[in-house]
Amino acid sequence: MELRTLRYFVAVAEELHYGRAARRLHMSQPPLSRAIRQLETELGATLLHRSAAGVTLTPAGAVLLEQARALLAQAERLRLRVTEAAAVTTLTVGILGDGTDPGAIRLAAAHRRRYPGVEVRVRDADLTDPTCGLRGGLVDVALTRRPFDETGFAVRELRADPVGAVLRADDPLARNDALVLADLADRRWFQFPEATDPAWRSYWNGGRPREGPVVRAVQECLQTVLWNGTVGMAPLGHDLPAGLTAVPVTDMPPSVVVAAWRQDDTNPLIPSFVRTAGAAYRS
């Protein structure tokens, strides 16, 4: 058995859904299904029951899940010890926006606990670079949000957040339980500079050109709403200063939190960081 195949099995066993497991593994569903069938053939046992109701573990599958997790954890510890012996012990992480995100806080605690010998250096990026310095080679891995130009990057989705309009508390629209983008059509929005990734700018402008003050950082966004009454989009659930509120925008696509890294980067600390991030943002 290959470790890769065991990782495939663990993903399906944890998700109990081939489609979700395939997305988690960044692969299509047919080769994932073939790999699980081949594993069952090699072991001579049925590991998963598939039915119209979904996927369930067999007793043999439950045993393999427990043992596979232990084996993969041991393999990761072995890889890390080799990495430490090779003196690769520093990872630079780019973080976009709010550093108080509960997922990022859980990730920091889990990574520190699992890899105490790895020094993590954090680069706090502003909103003009959704790759957090990744494209410029300033970081090894980025915790950021889609959409942006992903050319040359590997990307793992961590979480999807609903989005709302950030408004002054005394704004007439702030009394609504929910809004649609058309409700904001005649308002001024905060803008990112012209050189900012076009896909990123378009998303935060609700998919159409807008006019308003140019901002570069989260605090600038919030202050321009406070001072000027402009409108901007933000993920729901984040703390806002007094005087501001966020109203859900029902036709705005969710903001997807991702880990991203360069496809050609051979830094051995990146895979373990990304796997730890996946678990931390799911919990």
Secondary structure, DSSP 8 states (H G I E B T S, - for coil): --HHHHHHHHHHHHHS-HHHHHHHHTS-HHHHHHHHHHHHHHHTS--EEEETTEEEE-HHHHHHHHHHHHHHHHHHHHHHHHHHHTT--EEEEEEES-TT-HHHHHHHHHHHHH-TT-EEEEEEE-TT-TTTTTTTTS-SEEEEES-S--TTEEEEEEEEE-EEEEEETTSGGGG-S-B-GGGGTTS-B-B--TTS-HHHHHHHTTTS---S-B--SHHHHHHHHHHH--BEEEETTS---TTEEEEEBTTS--EEEEEEEETT---THHHHHHHHHHHHHH-
